[in-house]
């Protein structure tokens, strides 16, 4: 928050306000893109976790996944 306060001081003109709006919109789109990527990765990990819990300890697939670090 402190960084944004230094970068964005008080608005003194309509042009400055528009620059702030444009910066926000550009950064917000990047945030949304990254958030969607993180949601996708989290979903995959959740799915893997469920699959891991369904494996029987000692089974061949359980051992292979245990050795490769896939849980």
mmCIF file of the N, C-alpha and C atoms, coordinates in Angstrom:
data_MODEL
# 
_entry.id   MODEL 
# 
loop_
_atom_site.group_PDB 
_atom_site.id 
_atom_site.type_symbol 
_atom_site.label_atom_id 
_atom_site.label_alt_id 
_atom_site.label_comp_id 
_atom_site.label_asym_id 
_atom_site.label_entity_id 
_atom_site.label_seq_id 
_atom_site.pdbx_PDB_ins_code 
_atom_site.Cartn_x 
_atom_site.Cartn_y 
_atom_site.Cartn_z 
_atom_site.occupancy 
_atom_site.B_iso_or_equiv 
_atom_site.pdbx_formal_charge 
_atom_site.auth_seq_id 
_atom_site.auth_comp_id 
_atom_site.auth_asym_id 
_atom_site.auth_atom_id 
_atom_site.pdbx_PDB_model_num 
ATOM 1   N N  . UNK A 1 1  ? 0.818  -1.196  0.000   1.00 0.00 ? 1  UNK A N  1 
ATOM 2   C CA . UNK A 1 1  ? 0.000  0.000   0.000   1.00 0.00 ? 1  UNK A CA 1 
ATOM 3   C C  . UNK A 1 1  ? 0.858  1.255   0.000   1.00 0.00 ? 1  UNK A C  1 
ATOM 4   N N  . UNK A 1 2  ? 1.978  1.231   0.728   1.00 0.00 ? 2  UNK A N  1 
ATOM 5   C CA . UNK A 1 2  ? 2.836  2.410   0.792   1.00 0.00 ? 2  UNK A CA 1 
ATOM 6   C C  . UNK A 1 2  ? 3.422  2.729   -0.578  1.00 0.00 ? 2  UNK A C  1 
ATOM 7   N N  . UNK A 1 3  ? 3.765  1.708   -1.352  1.00 0.00 ? 3  UNK A N  1 
ATOM 8   C CA . UNK A 1 3  ? 4.313  1.929   -2.681  1.00 0.00 ? 3  UNK A CA 1 
ATOM 9   C C  . UNK A 1 3  ? 3.291  2.645   -3.558  1.00 0.00 ? 3  UNK A C  1 
ATOM 10  N N  . UNK A 1 4  ? 2.045  2.220   -3.504  1.00 0.00 ? 4  UNK A N  1 
ATOM 11  C CA . UNK A 1 4  ? 1.030  2.855   -4.340  1.00 0.00 ? 4  UNK A CA 1 
ATOM 12  C C  . UNK A 1 4  ? 0.761  4.293   -3.901  1.00 0.00 ? 4  UNK A C  1 
ATOM 13  N N  . UNK A 1 5  ? 0.924  4.586   -2.615  1.00 0.00 ? 5  UNK A N  1 
ATOM 14  C CA . UNK A 1 5  ? 0.739  5.960   -2.152  1.00 0.00 ? 5  UNK A CA 1 
ATOM 15  C C  . UNK A 1 5  ? 1.823  6.870   -2.708  1.00 0.00 ? 5  UNK A C  1 
ATOM 16  N N  . UNK A 1 6  ? 3.052  6.348   -2.802  1.00 0.00 ? 6  UNK A N  1 
ATOM 17  C CA . UNK A 1 6  ? 4.137  7.154   -3.369  1.00 0.00 ? 6  UNK A CA 1 
ATOM 18  C C  . UNK A 1 6  ? 3.967  7.310   -4.874  1.00 0.00 ? 6  UNK A C  1 
ATOM 19  N N  . UNK A 1 7  ? 3.532  6.264   -5.532  1.00 0.00 ? 7  UNK A N  1 
ATOM 20  C CA . UNK A 1 7  ? 3.369  6.306   -6.986  1.00 0.00 ? 7  UNK A CA 1 
ATOM 21  C C  . UNK A 1 7  ? 2.172  7.158   -7.386  1.00 0.00 ? 7  UNK A C  1 
ATOM 22  N N  . UNK A 1 8  ? 1.124  7.109   -6.585  1.00 0.00 ? 8  UNK A N  1 
ATOM 23  C CA . UNK A 1 8  ? -0.114 7.812   -6.915  1.00 0.00 ? 8  UNK A CA 1 
ATOM 24  C C  . UNK A 1 8  ? -0.445 8.838   -5.848  1.00 0.00 ? 8  UNK A C  1 
ATOM 25  N N  . UNK A 1 9  ? -0.035 10.062  -6.103  1.00 0.00 ? 9  UNK A N  1 
ATOM 26  C CA . UNK A 1 9  ? -0.334 11.153  -5.175  1.00 0.00 ? 9  UNK A CA 1 
ATOM 27  C C  . UNK A 1 9  ? -1.745 11.661  -5.392  1.00 0.00 ? 9  UNK A C  1 
ATOM 28  N N  . UNK A 1 10 ? -2.080 12.748  -4.749  1.00 0.00 ? 10 UNK A N  1 
ATOM 29  C CA . UNK A 1 10 ? -3.415 13.328  -4.906  1.00 0.00 ? 10 UNK A CA 1 
ATOM 30  C C  . UNK A 1 10 ? -3.697 13.685  -6.374  1.00 0.00 ? 10 UNK A C  1 
ATOM 31  N N  . UNK A 1 11 ? -4.908 13.487  -6.783  1.00 0.00 ? 11 UNK A N  1 
ATOM 32  C CA . UNK A 1 11 ? -5.303 13.783  -8.162  1.00 0.00 ? 11 UNK A CA 1 
ATOM 33  C C  . UNK A 1 11 ? -5.473 15.287  -8.314  1.00 0.00 ? 11 UNK A C  1 
ATOM 34  N N  . UNK A 1 12 ? -4.766 15.850  -9.315  1.00 0.00 ? 12 UNK A N  1 
ATOM 35  C CA . UNK A 1 12 ? -4.789 17.299  -9.510  1.00 0.00 ? 12 UNK A CA 1 
ATOM 36  C C  . UNK A 1 12 ? -5.467 17.708  -10.810 1.00 0.00 ? 12 UNK A C  1 
ATOM 37  N N  . UNK A 1 13 ? -5.758 16.720  -11.695 1.00 0.00 ? 13 UNK A N  1 
ATOM 38  C CA . UNK A 1 13 ? -6.379 17.079  -12.973 1.00 0.00 ? 13 UNK A CA 1 
ATOM 39  C C  . UNK A 1 13 ? -7.166 15.887  -13.522 1.00 0.00 ? 13 UNK A C  1 
ATOM 40  N N  . UNK A 1 14 ? -8.009 16.177  -14.482 1.00 0.00 ? 14 UNK A N  1 
ATOM 41  C CA . UNK A 1 14 ? -8.786 15.117  -15.132 1.00 0.00 ? 14 UNK A CA 1 
ATOM 42  C C  . UNK A 1 14 ? -7.857 14.158  -15.880 1.00 0.00 ? 14 UNK A C  1 
ATOM 43  N N  . UNK A 1 15 ? -6.789 14.677  -16.468 1.00 0.00 ? 15 UNK A N  1 
ATOM 44  C CA . UNK A 1 15 ? -5.841 13.842  -17.193 1.00 0.00 ? 15 UNK A CA 1 
ATOM 45  C C  . UNK A 1 15 ? -5.111 12.886  -16.247 1.00 0.00 ? 15 UNK A C  1 
ATOM 46  N N  . UNK A 1 16 ? -4.723 13.414  -15.093 1.00 0.00 ? 16 UNK A N  1 
ATOM 47  C CA . UNK A 1 16 ? -4.051 12.577  -14.102 1.00 0.00 ? 16 UNK A CA 1 
ATOM 48  C C  . UNK A 1 16 ? -4.997 11.471  -13.614 1.00 0.00 ? 16 UNK A C  1 
ATOM 49  N N  . UNK A 1 17 ? -6.249 11.852  -13.375 1.00 0.00 ? 17 UNK A N  1 
ATOM 50  C CA . UNK A 1 17 ? -7.238 10.861  -12.953 1.00 0.00 ? 17 UNK A CA 1 
ATOM 51  C C  . UNK A 1 17 ? -7.371 9.767   -14.009 1.00 0.00 ? 17 UNK A C  1 
ATOM 52  N N  . UNK A 1 18 ? -7.421 10.149  -15.265 1.00 0.00 ? 18 UNK A N  1 
ATOM 53  C CA . UNK A 1 18 ? -7.555 9.170   -16.346 1.00 0.00 ? 18 UNK A CA 1 
ATOM 54  C C  . UNK A 1 18 ? -6.342 8.250   -16.401 1.00 0.00 ? 18 UNK A C  1 
ATOM 55  N N  . UNK A 1 19 ? -5.157 8.783   -16.173 1.00 0.00 ? 19 UNK A N  1 
ATOM 56  C CA . UNK A 1 19 ? -3.947 7.939   -16.136 1.00 0.00 ? 19 UNK A CA 1 
ATOM 57  C C  . UNK A 1 19 ? -4.054 6.911   -15.015 1.00 0.00 ? 19 UNK A C  1 
ATOM 58  N N  . UNK A 1 20 ? -4.533 7.347   -13.860 1.00 0.00 ? 20 UNK A N  1 
ATOM 59  C CA . UNK A 1 20 ? -4.710 6.435   -12.725 1.00 0.00 ? 20 UNK A CA 1 
ATOM 60  C C  . UNK A 1 20 ? -5.725 5.334   -13.066 1.00 0.00 ? 20 UNK A C  1 
ATOM 61  N N  . UNK A 1 21 ? -6.815 5.742   -13.694 1.00 0.00 ? 21 UNK A N  1 
ATOM 62  C CA . UNK A 1 21 ? -7.842 4.774   -14.092 1.00 0.00 ? 21 UNK A CA 1 
ATOM 63  C C  . UNK A 1 21 ? -7.260 3.780   -15.094 1.00 0.00 ? 21 UNK A C  1 
ATOM 64  N N  . UNK A 1 22 ? -6.511 4.281   -16.058 1.00 0.00 ? 22 UNK A N  1 
ATOM 65  C CA . UNK A 1 22 ? -5.899 3.408   -17.064 1.00 0.00 ? 22 UNK A CA 1 
ATOM 66  C C  . UNK A 1 22 ? -4.910 2.438   -16.415 1.00 0.00 ? 22 UNK A C  1 
ATOM 67  N N  . UNK A 1 23 ? -4.089 2.924   -15.496 1.00 0.00 ? 23 UNK A N  1 
ATOM 68  C CA . UNK A 1 23 ? -3.142 2.057   -14.780 1.00 0.00 ? 23 UNK A CA 1 
ATOM 69  C C  . UNK A 1 23 ? -3.887 0.976   -14.006 1.00 0.00 ? 23 UNK A C  1 
ATOM 70  N N  . UNK A 1 24 ? -4.936 1.384   -13.300 1.00 0.00 ? 24 UNK A N  1 
ATOM 71  C CA . UNK A 1 24 ? -5.710 0.423   -12.527 1.00 0.00 ? 24 UNK A CA 1 
ATOM 72  C C  . UNK A 1 24 ? -6.285 -0.656  -13.434 1.00 0.00 ? 24 UNK A C  1 
ATOM 73  N N  . UNK A 1 25 ? -6.903 -0.243  -14.527 1.00 0.00 ? 25 UNK A N  1 
ATOM 74  C CA . UNK A 1 25 ? -7.527 -1.210  -15.436 1.00 0.00 ? 25 UNK A CA 1 
ATOM 75  C C  . UNK A 1 25 ? -6.496 -2.173  -16.015 1.00 0.00 ? 25 UNK A C  1 
ATOM 76  N N  . UNK A 1 26 ? -5.327 -1.669  -16.392 1.00 0.00 ? 26 UNK A N  1 
ATOM 77  C CA . UNK A 1 26 ? -4.284 -2.540  -16.931 1.00 0.00 ? 26 UNK A CA 1 
ATOM 78  C C  . UNK A 1 26 ? -3.804 -3.526  -15.865 1.00 0.00 ? 26 UNK A C  1 
ATOM 79  N N  . UNK A 1 27 ? -3.574 -3.050  -14.670 1.00 0.00 ? 27 UNK A N  1 
ATOM 80  C CA . UNK A 1 27 ? -3.087 -3.926  -13.603 1.00 0.00 ? 27 UNK A CA 1 
ATOM 81  C C  . UNK A 1 27 ? -4.172 -4.882  -13.134 1.00 0.00 ? 27 UNK A C  1 
ATOM 82  N N  . UNK A 1 28 ? -5.417 -4.450  -13.163 1.00 0.00 ? 28 UNK A N  1 
ATOM 83  C CA . UNK A 1 28 ? -6.516 -5.313  -12.740 1.00 0.00 ? 28 UNK A CA 1 
ATOM 84  C C  . UNK A 1 28 ? -6.683 -6.480  -13.712 1.00 0.00 ? 28 UNK A C  1 
ATOM 85  N N  . UNK A 1 29 ? -6.517 -6.232  -14.995 1.00 0.00 ? 29 UNK A N  1 
ATOM 86  C CA . UNK A 1 29 ? -6.594 -7.316  -15.981 1.00 0.00 ? 29 UNK A CA 1 
ATOM 87  C C  . UNK A 1 29 ? -5.487 -8.342  -15.726 1.00 0.00 ? 29 UNK A C  1 
ATOM 88  N N  . UNK A 1 30 ? -4.297 -7.868  -15.421 1.00 0.00 ? 30 UNK A N  1 
ATOM 89  C CA . UNK A 1 30 ? -3.183 -8.782  -15.095 1.00 0.00 ? 30 UNK A CA 1 
ATOM 90  C C  . UNK A 1 30 ? -3.497 -9.564  -13.822 1.00 0.00 ? 30 UNK A C  1 
ATOM 91  N N  . UNK A 1 31 ? -4.057 -8.905  -12.831 1.00 0.00 ? 31 UNK A N  1 
ATOM 92  C CA . UNK A 1 31 ? -4.456 -9.581  -11.593 1.00 0.00 ? 31 UNK A CA 1 
ATOM 93  C C  . UNK A 1 31 ? -5.466 -10.683 -11.905 1.00 0.00 ? 31 UNK A C  1 
ATOM 94  N N  . UNK A 1 32 ? -6.466 -10.375 -12.704 1.00 0.00 ? 32 UNK A N  1 
ATOM 95  C CA . UNK A 1 32 ? -7.496 -11.360 -13.035 1.00 0.00 ? 32 UNK A CA 1 
ATOM 96  C C  . UNK A 1 32 ? -6.903 -12.545 -13.790 1.00 0.00 ? 32 UNK A C  1 
ATOM 97  N N  . UNK A 1 33 ? -5.960 -12.283 -14.695 1.00 0.00 ? 33 UNK A N  1 
ATOM 98  C CA . UNK A 1 33 ? -5.308 -13.356 -15.448 1.00 0.00 ? 33 UNK A CA 1 
ATOM 99  C C  . UNK A 1 33 ? -4.526 -14.264 -14.499 1.00 0.00 ? 33 UNK A C  1 
ATOM 100 N N  . UNK A 1 34 ? -3.748 -13.649 -13.600 1.00 0.00 ? 34 UNK A N  1 
ATOM 101 C CA . UNK A 1 34 ? -2.958 -14.427 -12.647 1.00 0.00 ? 34 UNK A CA 1 
ATOM 102 C C  . UNK A 1 34 ? -3.855 -15.179 -11.669 1.00 0.00 ? 34 UNK A C  1 
ATOM 103 N N  . UNK A 1 35 ? -4.938 -14.551 -11.245 1.00 0.00 ? 35 UNK A N  1 
ATOM 104 C CA . UNK A 1 35 ? -5.875 -15.205 -10.312 1.00 0.00 ? 35 UNK A CA 1 
ATOM 105 C C  . UNK A 1 35 ? -6.496 -16.436 -10.959 1.00 0.00 ? 35 UNK A C  1 
ATOM 106 N N  . UNK A 1 36 ? -6.864 -16.332 -12.237 1.00 0.00 ? 36 UNK A N  1 
ATOM 107 C CA . UNK A 1 36 ? -7.433 -17.474 -12.958 1.00 0.00 ? 36 UNK A CA 1 
ATOM 108 C C  . UNK A 1 36 ? -6.409 -18.602 -13.070 1.00 0.00 ? 36 UNK A C  1 
ATOM 109 N N  . UNK A 1 37 ? -5.158 -18.244 -13.315 1.00 0.00 ? 37 UNK A N  1 
ATOM 110 C CA . UNK A 1 37 ? -4.093 -19.251 -13.381 1.00 0.00 ? 37 UNK A CA 1 
ATOM 111 C C  . UNK A 1 37 ? -3.921 -19.944 -12.036 1.00 0.00 ? 37 UNK A C  1 
ATOM 112 N N  . UNK A 1 38 ? -3.893 -19.182 -10.962 1.00 0.00 ? 38 UNK A N  1 
ATOM 113 C CA . UNK A 1 38 ? -3.773 -19.774 -9.625  1.00 0.00 ? 38 UNK A CA 1 
ATOM 114 C C  . UNK A 1 38 ? -4.970 -20.657 -9.289  1.00 0.00 ? 38 UNK A C  1 
ATOM 115 N N  . UNK A 1 39 ? -6.160 -20.226 -9.657  1.00 0.00 ? 39 UNK A N  1 
ATOM 116 C CA . UNK A 1 39 ? -7.351 -21.038 -9.410  1.00 0.00 ? 39 UNK A CA 1 
ATOM 117 C C  . UNK A 1 39 ? -7.262 -22.371 -10.145 1.00 0.00 ? 39 UNK A C  1 
ATOM 118 N N  . UNK A 1 40 ? -6.758 -22.337 -11.368 1.00 0.00 ? 40 UNK A N  1 
ATOM 119 C CA . UNK A 1 40 ? -6.598 -23.556 -12.155 1.00 0.00 ? 40 UNK A CA 1 
ATOM 120 C C  . UNK A 1 40 ? -5.586 -24.505 -11.501 1.00 0.00 ? 40 UNK A C  1 
ATOM 121 N N  . UNK A 1 41 ? -4.467 -23.971 -11.069 1.00 0.00 ? 41 UNK A N  1 
ATOM 122 C CA . UNK A 1 41 ? -3.438 -24.785 -10.412 1.00 0.00 ? 41 UNK A CA 1 
ATOM 123 C C  . UNK A 1 41 ? -3.976 -25.359 -9.098  1.00 0.00 ? 41 UNK A C  1 
ATOM 124 N N  . UNK A 1 42 ? -4.664 -24.546 -8.322  1.00 0.00 ? 42 UNK A N  1 
ATOM 125 C CA . UNK A 1 42 ? -5.242 -25.022 -7.058  1.00 0.00 ? 42 UNK A CA 1 
ATOM 126 C C  . UNK A 1 42 ? -6.250 -26.133 -7.303  1.00 0.00 ? 42 UNK A C  1 
ATOM 127 N N  . UNK A 1 43 ? -7.028 -26.004 -8.349  1.00 0.00 ? 43 UNK A N  1 
ATOM 128 C CA . UNK A 1 43 ? -8.013 -27.030 -8.685  1.00 0.00 ? 43 UNK A CA 1 
ATOM 129 C C  . UNK A 1 43 ? -7.327 -28.348 -9.023  1.00 0.00 ? 43 UNK A C  1 
ATOM 130 N N  . UNK A 1 44 ? -6.240 -28.272 -9.788  1.00 0.00 ? 44 UNK A N  1 
ATOM 131 C CA . UNK A 1 44 ? -5.498 -29.493 -10.129 1.00 0.00 ? 44 UNK A CA 1 
ATOM 132 C C  . UNK A 1 44 ? -4.930 -30.148 -8.878  1.00 0.00 ? 44 UNK A C  1 
ATOM 133 N N  . UNK A 1 45 ? -4.354 -29.356 -7.996  1.00 0.00 ? 45 UNK A N  1 
ATOM 134 C CA . UNK A 1 45 ? -3.800 -29.920 -6.761  1.00 0.00 ? 45 UNK A CA 1 
ATOM 135 C C  . UNK A 1 45 ? -4.891 -30.540 -5.899  1.00 0.00 ? 45 UNK A C  1 
ATOM 136 N N  . UNK A 1 46 ? -6.046 -29.922 -5.845  1.00 0.00 ? 46 UNK A N  1 
ATOM 137 C CA . UNK A 1 46 ? -7.157 -30.491 -5.081  1.00 0.00 ? 46 UNK A CA 1 
ATOM 138 C C  . UNK A 1 46 ? -7.578 -31.827 -5.669  1.00 0.00 ? 46 UNK A C  1 
ATOM 139 N N  . UNK A 1 47 ? -7.644 -31.887 -6.981  1.00 0.00 ? 47 UNK A N  1 
ATOM 140 C CA . UNK A 1 47 ? -8.003 -33.131 -7.657  1.00 0.00 ? 47 UNK A CA 1 
ATOM 141 C C  . UNK A 1 47 ? -6.963 -34.219 -7.378  1.00 0.00 ? 47 UNK A C  1 
ATOM 142 N N  . UNK A 1 48 ? -5.681 -33.859 -7.445  1.00 0.00 ? 48 UNK A N  1 
ATOM 143 C CA . UNK A 1 48 ? -4.615 -34.823 -7.155  1.00 0.00 ? 48 UNK A CA 1 
ATOM 144 C C  . UNK A 1 48 ? -4.704 -35.310 -5.716  1.00 0.00 ? 48 UNK A C  1 
ATOM 145 N N  . UNK A 1 49 ? -5.031 -34.417 -4.811  1.00 0.00 ? 49 UNK A N  1 
ATOM 146 C CA . UNK A 1 49 ? -5.140 -34.786 -3.404  1.00 0.00 ? 49 UNK A CA 1 
ATOM 147 C C  . UNK A 1 49 ? -6.252 -35.812 -3.203  1.00 0.00 ? 49 UNK A C  1 
ATOM 148 N N  . UNK A 1 50 ? -7.384 -35.592 -3.864  1.00 0.00 ? 50 UNK A N  1 
ATOM 149 C CA . UNK A 1 50 ? -8.501 -36.538 -3.763  1.00 0.00 ? 50 UNK A CA 1 
ATOM 150 C C  . UNK A 1 50 ? -8.089 -37.884 -4.340  1.00 0.00 ? 50 UNK A C  1 
ATOM 151 N N  . UNK A 1 51 ? -7.425 -37.860 -5.505  1.00 0.00 ? 51 UNK A N  1 
ATOM 152 C CA . UNK A 1 51 ? -6.977 -39.105 -6.123  1.00 0.00 ? 51 UNK A CA 1 
ATOM 153 C C  . UNK A 1 51 ? -5.997 -39.848 -5.215  1.00 0.00 ? 51 UNK A C  1 
ATOM 154 N N  . UNK A 1 52 ? -5.094 -39.117 -4.597  1.00 0.00 ? 52 UNK A N  1 
ATOM 155 C CA . UNK A 1 52 ? -4.092 -39.716 -3.712  1.00 0.00 ? 52 UNK A CA 1 
ATOM 156 C C  . UNK A 1 52 ? -4.768 -40.423 -2.535  1.00 0.00 ? 52 UNK A C  1 
ATOM 157 N N  . UNK A 1 53 ? -5.778 -39.772 -1.976  1.00 0.00 ? 53 UNK A N  1 
ATOM 158 C CA . UNK A 1 53 ? -6.475 -40.347 -0.822  1.00 0.00 ? 53 UNK A CA 1 
ATOM 159 C C  . UNK A 1 53 ? -7.244 -41.610 -1.184  1.00 0.00 ? 53 UNK A C  1 
ATOM 160 N N  . UNK A 1 54 ? -7.595 -41.758 -2.463  1.00 0.00 ? 54 UNK A N  1 
ATOM 161 C CA . UNK A 1 54 ? -8.336 -42.942 -2.907  1.00 0.00 ? 54 UNK A CA 1 
ATOM 162 C C  . UNK A 1 54 ? -7.428 -44.144 -3.189  1.00 0.00 ? 54 UNK A C  1 
ATOM 163 N N  . UNK A 1 55 ? -6.125 -43.912 -3.288  1.00 0.00 ? 55 UNK A N  1 
ATOM 164 C CA . UNK A 1 55 ? -5.189 -45.011 -3.557  1.00 0.00 ? 55 UNK A CA 1 
ATOM 165 C C  . UNK A 1 55 ? -4.984 -45.844 -2.301  1.00 0.00 ? 55 UNK A C  1 
ATOM 166 N N  . UNK A 1 56 ? -4.860 -47.123 -2.495  1.00 0.00 ? 56 UNK A N  1 
ATOM 167 C CA . UNK A 1 56 ? -4.600 -48.020 -1.368  1.00 0.00 ? 56 UNK A CA 1 
ATOM 168 C C  . UNK A 1 56 ? -3.120 -47.979 -1.034  1.00 0.00 ? 56 UNK A C  1 
ATOM 169 N N  . UNK A 1 57 ? -2.782 -47.705 0.230   1.00 0.00 ? 57 UNK A N  1 
ATOM 170 C CA . UNK A 1 57 ? -1.368 -47.729 0.618   1.00 0.00 ? 57 UNK A CA 1 
ATOM 171 C C  . UNK A 1 57 ? -0.759 -49.095 0.284   1.00 0.00 ? 57 UNK A C  1 
ATOM 172 N N  . UNK A 1 58 ? 0.430  -49.046 -0.295  1.00 0.00 ? 58 UNK A N  1 
ATOM 173 C CA . UNK A 1 58 ? 1.107  -50.283 -0.672  1.00 0.00 ? 58 UNK A CA 1 
ATOM 174 C C  . UNK A 1 58 ? 0.798  -50.732 -2.081  1.00 0.00 ? 58 UNK A C  1 
ATOM 175 N N  . UNK A 1 59 ? -0.231 -50.168 -2.724  1.00 0.00 ? 59 UNK A N  1 
ATOM 176 C CA . UNK A 1 59 ? -0.545 -50.550 -4.106  1.00 0.00 ? 59 UNK A CA 1 
ATOM 177 C C  . UNK A 1 59 ? 0.563  -50.044 -5.022  1.00 0.00 ? 59 UNK A C  1 
ATOM 178 N N  . UNK A 1 60 ? 0.641  -50.643 -6.197  1.00 0.00 ? 60 UNK A N  1 
ATOM 179 C CA . UNK A 1 60 ? 1.691  -50.261 -7.148  1.00 0.00 ? 60 UNK A CA 1 
ATOM 180 C C  . UNK A 1 60 ? 1.594  -48.776 -7.502  1.00 0.00 ? 60 UNK A C  1 
ATOM 181 N N  . UNK A 1 61 ? 0.382  -48.292 -7.775  1.00 0.00 ? 61 UNK A N  1 
ATOM 182 C CA . UNK A 1 61 ? 0.210  -46.884 -8.142  1.00 0.00 ? 61 UNK A CA 1 
ATOM 183 C C  . UNK A 1 61 ? 0.583  -45.968 -6.979  1.00 0.00 ? 61 UNK A C  1 
ATOM 184 N N  . UNK A 1 62 ? 0.219  -46.360 -5.765  1.00 0.00 ? 62 UNK A N  1 
ATOM 185 C CA . UNK A 1 62 ? 0.567  -45.573 -4.580  1.00 0.00 ? 62 UNK A CA 1 
ATOM 186 C C  . UNK A 1 62 ? 2.081  -45.460 -4.451  1.00 0.00 ? 62 UNK A C  1 
ATOM 187 N N  . UNK A 1 63 ? 2.780  -46.581 -4.644  1.00 0.00 ? 63 UNK A N  1 
ATOM 188 C CA . UNK A 1 63 ? 4.238  -46.574 -4.519  1.00 0.00 ? 63 UNK A CA 1 
ATOM 189 C C  . UNK A 1 63 ? 4.894  -45.740 -5.603  1.00 0.00 ? 63 UNK A C  1 
ATOM 190 N N  . UNK A 1 64 ? 4.385  -45.837 -6.833  1.00 0.00 ? 64 UNK A N  1 
ATOM 191 C CA . UNK A 1 64 ? 4.947  -45.049 -7.943  1.00 0.00 ? 64 UNK A CA 1 
ATOM 192 C C  . UNK A 1 64 ? 4.775  -43.574 -7.665  1.00 0.00 ? 64 UNK A C  1 
ATOM 193 N N  . UNK A 1 65 ? 3.586  -43.199 -7.227  1.00 0.00 ? 65 UNK A N  1 
ATOM 194 C CA . UNK A 1 65 ? 3.338  -41.780 -6.947  1.00 0.00 ? 65 UNK A CA 1 
ATOM 195 C C  . UNK A 1 65 ? 4.158  -41.316 -5.758  1.00 0.00 ? 65 UNK A C  1 
ATOM 196 N N  . UNK A 1 66 ? 4.320  -42.171 -4.780  1.00 0.00 ? 66 UNK A N  1 
ATOM 197 C CA . UNK A 1 66 ? 5.104  -41.804 -3.591  1.00 0.00 ? 66 UNK A CA 1 
ATOM 198 C C  . UNK A 1 66 ? 6.559  -41.559 -4.003  1.00 0.00 ? 66 UNK A C  1 
ATOM 199 N N  . UNK A 1 67 ? 7.089  -42.420 -4.867  1.00 0.00 ? 67 UNK A N  1 
ATOM 200 C CA . UNK A 1 67 ? 8.484  -42.290 -5.301  1.00 0.00 ? 67 UNK A CA 1 
ATOM 201 C C  . UNK A 1 67 ? 8.702  -41.043 -6.174  1.00 0.00 ? 67 UNK A C  1 
ATOM 202 N N  . UNK A 1 68 ? 7.727  -40.685 -6.966  1.00 0.00 ? 68 UNK A N  1 
ATOM 203 C CA . UNK A 1 68 ? 7.883  -39.535 -7.868  1.00 0.00 ? 68 UNK A CA 1 
ATOM 204 C C  . UNK A 1 68 ? 7.476  -38.221 -7.208  1.00 0.00 ? 68 UNK A C  1 
ATOM 205 N N  . UNK A 1 69 ? 6.920  -38.321 -6.008  1.00 0.00 ? 69 UNK A N  1 
ATOM 206 C CA . UNK A 1 69 ? 6.535  -37.100 -5.312  1.00 0.00 ? 69 UNK A CA 1 
ATOM 207 C C  . UNK A 1 69 ? 5.179  -36.581 -5.699  1.00 0.00 ? 69 UNK A C  1 
ATOM 208 N N  . UNK A 1 70 ? 4.424  -37.359 -6.495  1.00 0.00 ? 70 UNK A N  1 
ATOM 209 C CA . UNK A 1 70 ? 3.079  -36.938 -6.884  1.00 0.00 ? 70 UNK A CA 1 
ATOM 210 C C  . UNK A 1 70 ? 2.113  -37.430 -5.825  1.00 0.00 ? 70 UNK A C  1 
ATOM 211 N N  . UNK A 1 71 ? 1.453  -36.491 -5.135  1.00 0.00 ? 71 UNK A N  1 
ATOM 212 C CA . UNK A 1 71 ? 0.501  -36.858 -4.087  1.00 0.00 ? 71 UNK A CA 1 
ATOM 213 C C  . UNK A 1 71 ? -0.814 -36.173 -4.345  1.00 0.00 ? 71 UNK A C  1 
# 
